[in-house]
Amino acid sequence: MRATEQKATALDRARLLTTAGVSDALDRLGVNGQVLGVRPVDPSFRLCGPAFTVKYRPVATVGETVGDFIDDVPDGSVVVIANQGRTDCTVWGDILTETANSRGLAGTVIDGLCRDAEWSVQVGYPVFSVASWMRTGKDRVTVEAVAIPVEVGGVTVAPGDIVIGDRDGVVVVPEGELAAVVELATLIEAVEEQIRAAVRVGERLDAARRRLGYHILQRAEESR
């Protein structure tokens, strides 16, 4: 199987995983990928796709661009916006939601604020942010750069890294670690289902965990 086909297969499998399972796999592999403080606008939202990164900065002059990058984002991408967790103005609203949704993007993750949250719910476009608030970012922040490594919620995100989001939050898998993380997360989630099944029929939780080696699966590897 070609590398591009292997990556596509791993990405398809990643879409079936939970952020909790992926988080445990990242811990096992010693990878920092759990984004702090970013949550879905709606609990039903899920996203998974390669990162298209955007870095914002405070404006130097009035009239600088806010969201014109959106037309250059490839289909299926997750827009990852680094705005240093600012909560005094937004960097995403209904027009960007409509454009992203119509272009077939996978979702948006913001280390900062969005607004027009109800619109993202109405059209079913997944937006994850620190919070929502109505104050515009126009003439307050501007795009500094796109397609560069950025920091979001304590995690460094490079273009092409795989971003996964669900009700529990957002995790980021480095592109080169995707296959290993998917394999391990799939195993972890399968073992967890076996534990739940064992408990349902009366087995002690500690015994089921011990029998299935659950603690070992969550323990960081000593070396890789």
DRENDO-1510 file (C-alpha; in Angstrom, 1 decimal, always signed):
<recs>
REC; n; res; u; v; w
REC; 1; MET; +0.0; +0.0; +0.0 .
REC; 2; ARG; +1.3; +3.4; -0.9 .
REC; 3; ALA; +2.1; +6.0; +1.8 .
REC; 4; THR; -0.7; +8.2; +0.8 .
REC; 5; GLU; -3.2; +5.3; +0.9 .
REC; 6; GLN; -1.9; +4.2; +4.3 .
REC; 7; LYS; -2.4; +7.7; +5.6 .
REC; 8; ALA; -5.9; +7.9; +4.2 .
REC; 9; THR; -6.7; +4.6; +5.8 .
REC; 10; ALA; -5.3; +5.7; +9.2 .
REC; 11; LEU; -7.3; +8.9; +8.9 .
REC; 12; ASP; -10.5; +7.0; +8.2 .
REC; 13; ARG; -9.8; +4.8; +11.3 .
REC; 14; ALA; -9.1; +7.9; +13.4 .
REC; 15; ARG; -12.5; +9.3; +12.6 .
REC; 16; LEU; -14.0; +6.3; +14.6 .
REC; 17; LEU; -12.0; +7.0; +17.7 .
REC; 18; THR; -12.8; +9.1; +20.8 .
REC; 19; THR; -10.6; +11.9; +22.0 .
REC; 20; ALA; -10.3; +9.9; +25.3 .
REC; 21; GLY; -8.9; +6.9; +23.6 .
REC; 22; VAL; -6.5; +9.0; +21.5 .
REC; 23; SER; -5.4; +10.9; +24.6 .
REC; 24; ASP; -4.5; +7.7; +26.4 .
REC; 25; ALA; -2.5; +6.6; +23.3 .
REC; 26; LEU; -0.7; +9.9; +23.3 .
REC; 27; ASP; +0.2; +9.5; +27.0 .
REC; 28; ARG; +1.4; +5.9; +26.3 .
REC; 29; LEU; +3.7; +7.2; +23.5 .
REC; 30; GLY; +4.9; +10.3; +25.4 .
REC; 31; VAL; +3.3; +12.8; +23.0 .
REC; 32; ASN; +1.8; +16.1; +24.2 .
REC; 33; GLY; -1.4; +16.5; +22.2 .
REC; 34; GLN; -4.2; +17.3; +24.6 .
REC; 35; VAL; -5.4; +20.8; +23.9 .
REC; 36; LEU; -6.3; +22.7; +27.1 .
REC; 37; GLY; -9.4; +24.8; +27.4 .
REC; 38; VAL; -11.0; +24.3; +23.9 .
REC; 39; ARG; -14.5; +22.9; +23.8 .
REC; 40; PRO; -17.2; +22.3; +21.2 .
REC; 41; VAL; -19.8; +25.0; +20.7 .
REC; 42; ASP; -22.3; +22.2; +20.6 .
REC; 43; PRO; -21.8; +18.9; +22.4 .
REC; 44; SER; -22.8; +16.9; +19.4 .
REC; 45; PHE; -19.9; +18.3; +17.3 .
REC; 46; ARG; -17.1; +16.0; +16.1 .
REC; 47; LEU; -14.3; +16.8; +13.7 .
REC; 48; CYS; -11.2; +15.0; +12.3 .
REC; 49; GLY; -8.8; +16.2; +9.6 .
REC; 50; PRO; -5.4; +17.6; +8.8 .
REC; 51; ALA; -4.6; +21.0; +10.3 .
REC; 52; PHE; -4.5; +24.2; +8.4 .
REC; 53; THR; -2.9; +26.6; +10.8 .
REC; 54; VAL; -3.5; +30.3; +11.3 .
REC; 55; LYS; -1.7; +32.7; +13.7 .
REC; 56; TYR; -3.2; +36.0; +14.7 .
REC; 57; ARG; -1.6; +39.0; +16.3 .
REC; 58; PRO; -2.9; +42.4; +17.5 .
REC; 59; VAL; -3.4; +44.9; +14.7 .
REC; 60; ALA; -0.7; +47.5; +13.9 .
REC; 61; THR; -3.0; +49.6; +11.7 .
REC; 62; VAL; -6.7; +49.8; +11.1 .
REC; 63; GLY; -8.2; +47.8; +8.2 .
REC; 64; GLU; -5.9; +44.7; +8.3 .
REC; 65; THR; -7.3; +41.3; +7.2 .
REC; 66; VAL; -9.2; +39.1; +9.6 .
REC; 67; GLY; -10.5; +36.0; +7.7 .
REC; 68; ASP; -9.5; +36.2; +4.0 .
REC; 69; PHE; -7.3; +33.1; +4.4 .
REC; 70; ILE; -10.4; +30.9; +4.3 .
REC; 71; ASP; -10.6; +30.7; +0.5 .
REC; 72; ASP; -7.2; +29.0; +0.4 .
REC; 73; VAL; -7.9; +26.2; +2.9 .
REC; 74; PRO; -8.0; +22.7; +1.3 .
REC; 75; ASP; -11.2; +20.7; +1.5 .
REC; 76; GLY; -11.4; +18.4; +4.5 .
REC; 77; SER; -9.0; +20.5; +6.6 .
REC; 78; VAL; -9.5; +21.6; +10.2 .
REC; 79; VAL; -8.7; +25.3; +10.6 .
REC; 80; VAL; -6.6; +25.7; +13.7 .
REC; 81; ILE; -6.4; +29.3; +14.9 .
REC; 82; ALA; -3.8; +30.5; +17.4 .
REC; 83; ASN; -5.0; +33.6; +19.1 .
REC; 84; GLN; -3.1; +33.1; +22.4 .
REC; 85; GLY; -6.4; +32.3; +24.2 .
REC; 86; ARG; -7.6; +35.9; +23.9 .
REC; 87; THR; -11.1; +36.4; +25.3 .
REC; 88; ASP; -11.6; +40.1; +24.5 .
REC; 89; CYS; -12.6; +39.7; +20.9 .
REC; 90; THR; -13.5; +37.0; +18.4 .
REC; 91; VAL; -11.7; +35.6; +15.3 .
REC; 92; TRP; -14.6; +33.6; +13.8 .
REC; 93; GLY; -18.2; +34.2; +13.0 .
REC; 94; ASP; -21.2; +33.3; +10.8 .
REC; 95; ILE; -19.6; +34.4; +7.5 .
REC; 96; LEU; -16.5; +32.3; +8.0 .
REC; 97; THR; -18.7; +29.4; +9.2 .
REC; 98; GLU; -20.9; +29.6; +6.1 .
REC; 99; THR; -17.8; +29.8; +3.8 .
REC; 100; ALA; -16.0; +26.9; +5.6 .
REC; 101; ASN; -19.1; +24.8; +5.5 .
REC; 102; SER; -19.8; +25.4; +1.8 .
REC; 103; ARG; -16.1; +24.6; +1.0 .
REC; 104; GLY; -16.3; +21.2; +2.7 .
REC; 105; LEU; -13.9; +22.0; +5.6 .
REC; 106; ALA; -13.9; +19.5; +8.5 .
REC; 107; GLY; -14.2; +22.1; +11.3 .
REC; 108; THR; -12.5; +24.9; +13.2 .
REC; 109; VAL; -10.4; +24.9; +16.4 .
REC; 110; ILE; -9.8; +28.3; +18.1 .
REC; 111; ASP; -7.5; +29.1; +21.0 .
REC; 112; GLY; -9.7; +32.1; +21.6 .
REC; 113; LEU; -13.3; +33.2; +20.9 .
REC; 114; CYS; -15.9; +32.6; +18.2 .
REC; 115; ARG; -19.2; +34.3; +17.8 .
REC; 116; ASP; -22.5; +33.6; +16.0 .
REC; 117; ALA; -22.4; +30.2; +17.7 .
REC; 118; GLU; -26.0; +29.5; +16.9 .
REC; 119; TRP; -25.2; +29.7; +13.2 .
REC; 120; SER; -22.6; +26.9; +13.4 .
REC; 121; VAL; -25.2; +24.8; +15.2 .
REC; 122; GLN; -27.8; +25.5; +12.5 .
REC; 123; VAL; -25.6; +24.5; +9.6 .
REC; 124; GLY; -23.9; +21.7; +11.5 .
REC; 125; TYR; -20.4; +23.0; +11.1 .
REC; 126; PRO; -18.1; +22.0; +14.0 .
REC; 127; VAL; -16.6; +24.9; +15.8 .
REC; 128; PHE; -14.4; +24.4; +18.9 .
REC; 129; SER; -13.3; +27.4; +21.0 .
REC; 130; VAL; -12.4; +28.6; +24.4 .
REC; 131; ALA; -15.8; +30.4; +24.5 .
REC; 132; SER; -18.2; +32.4; +22.4 .
REC; 133; TRP; -18.7; +36.2; +22.7 .
REC; 134; MET; -20.0; +38.8; +20.3 .
REC; 135; ARG; -17.3; +41.4; +20.2 .
REC; 136; THR; -15.6; +41.6; +16.7 .
REC; 137; GLY; -11.9; +41.1; +16.2 .
REC; 138; LYS; -12.0; +43.6; +13.3 .
REC; 139; ASP; -9.4; +46.4; +13.9 .
REC; 140; ARG; -8.3; +44.4; +17.0 .
REC; 141; VAL; -6.5; +41.4; +15.6 .
REC; 142; THR; -5.2; +40.3; +12.2 .
REC; 143; VAL; -3.6; +37.3; +10.5 .
REC; 144; GLU; +0.1; +37.2; +11.0 .
REC; 145; ALA; +0.8; +34.0; +9.1 .
REC; 146; VAL; -0.7; +30.8; +7.9 .
REC; 147; ALA; +0.6; +27.2; +7.4 .
REC; 148; ILE; +3.2; +27.5; +10.1 .
REC; 149; PRO; +3.6; +25.7; +13.4 .
REC; 150; VAL; +1.4; +27.3; +16.1 .
REC; 151; GLU; +0.7; +26.8; +19.7 .
REC; 152; VAL; -2.9; +26.1; +20.7 .
REC; 153; GLY; -3.9; +25.3; +24.3 .
REC; 154; GLY; -0.4; +24.3; +25.2 .
REC; 155; VAL; +0.1; +22.0; +22.2 .
REC; 156; THR; +2.3; +22.8; +19.2 .
REC; 157; VAL; +0.3; +22.1; +16.0 .
REC; 158; ALA; +2.1; +21.8; +12.6 .
REC; 159; PRO; +0.4; +22.0; +9.3 .
REC; 160; GLY; -0.9; +18.5; +8.4 .
REC; 161; ASP; -1.1; +17.2; +12.0 .
REC; 162; ILE; -4.3; +15.4; +12.6 .
REC; 163; VAL; -6.9; +17.2; +14.7 .
REC; 164; ILE; -9.6; +15.2; +16.4 .
REC; 165; GLY; -12.5; +16.8; +18.4 .
REC; 166; ASP; -15.6; +15.5; +20.2 .
REC; 167; ARG; -17.6; +16.4; +23.3 .
REC; 168; ASP; -14.6; +15.9; +25.6 .
REC; 169; GLY; -12.4; +18.4; +23.7 .
REC; 170; VAL; -9.6; +18.4; +21.2 .
REC; 171; VAL; -6.5; +16.2; +20.7 .
REC; 172; VAL; -3.7; +16.7; +18.1 .
REC; 173; VAL; -1.7; +13.8; +16.6 .
REC; 174; PRO; +1.6; +14.6; +14.9 .
REC; 175; GLU; +1.4; +13.6; +11.3 .
REC; 176; GLY; +4.3; +11.1; +11.7 .
REC; 177; GLU; +2.7; +9.5; +14.7 .
REC; 178; LEU; -0.8; +8.9; +13.2 .
REC; 179; ALA; -0.4; +5.2; +12.4 .
REC; 180; ALA; +1.0; +4.3; +15.8 .
REC; 181; VAL; -1.6; +6.4; +17.7 .
REC; 182; VAL; -4.5; +4.9; +15.8 .
REC; 183; GLU; -3.3; +1.3; +16.4 .
REC; 184; LEU; -2.8; +1.9; +20.1 .
REC; 185; ALA; -6.0; +3.9; +20.6 .
REC; 186; THR; -8.0; +1.3; +18.8 .
REC; 187; LEU; -6.6; -1.4; +21.1 .
REC; 188; ILE; -7.3; +0.8; +24.2 .
REC; 189; GLU; -10.9; +1.4; +23.2 .
REC; 190; ALA; -11.4; -2.4; +22.5 .
REC; 191; VAL; -10.0; -3.3; +26.0 .
REC; 192; GLU; -12.2; -0.7; +27.6 .
REC; 193; GLU; -15.3; -2.3; +25.9 .
REC; 194; GLN; -14.2; -5.7; +27.2 .
REC; 195; ILE; -13.9; -4.2; +30.7 .
REC; 196; ARG; -17.4; -2.7; +30.5 .
REC; 197; ALA; -18.8; -6.0; +29.3 .
REC; 198; ALA; -17.1; -7.9; +32.1 .
REC; 199; VAL; -18.5; -5.5; +34.7 .
REC; 200; ARG; -22.0; -5.9; +33.3 .
REC; 201; VAL; -21.9; -9.6; +34.0 .
REC; 202; GLY; -20.6; -9.2; +37.5 .
REC; 203; GLU; -16.8; -9.3; +37.4 .
REC; 204; ARG; -14.9; -7.1; +39.8 .
REC; 205; LEU; -13.6; -4.0; +38.1 .
REC; 206; ASP; -10.1; -4.4; +39.6 .
REC; 207; ALA; -10.0; -8.0; +38.4 .
REC; 208; ALA; -11.1; -7.1; +34.9 .
REC; 209; ARG; -8.6; -4.4; +34.6 .
REC; 210; ARG; -5.8; -6.6; +35.8 .
REC; 211; ARG; -6.8; -9.5; +33.6 .
REC; 212; LEU; -6.9; -7.3; +30.5 .
REC; 213; GLY; -3.7; -5.3; +31.3 .
REC; 214; TYR; -5.5; -2.0; +31.3 .
REC; 215; HIS; -3.1; -0.1; +33.4 .
REC; 216; ILE; -0.2; -1.1; +31.3 .
REC; 217; LEU; -1.9; +0.3; +28.2 .
REC; 218; GLN; -2.1; +3.8; +29.9 .
REC; 219; ARG; +1.4; +3.8; +31.3 .
REC; 220; ALA; +4.0; +5.8; +29.3 .
REC; 221; GLU; +6.5; +3.6; +27.5 .
REC; 222; GLU; +10.0; +3.8; +29.1 .
REC; 223; SER; +11.6; +4.2; +25.7 .
REC; 224; ARG; +10.6; +4.2; +22.0 .
</recs>
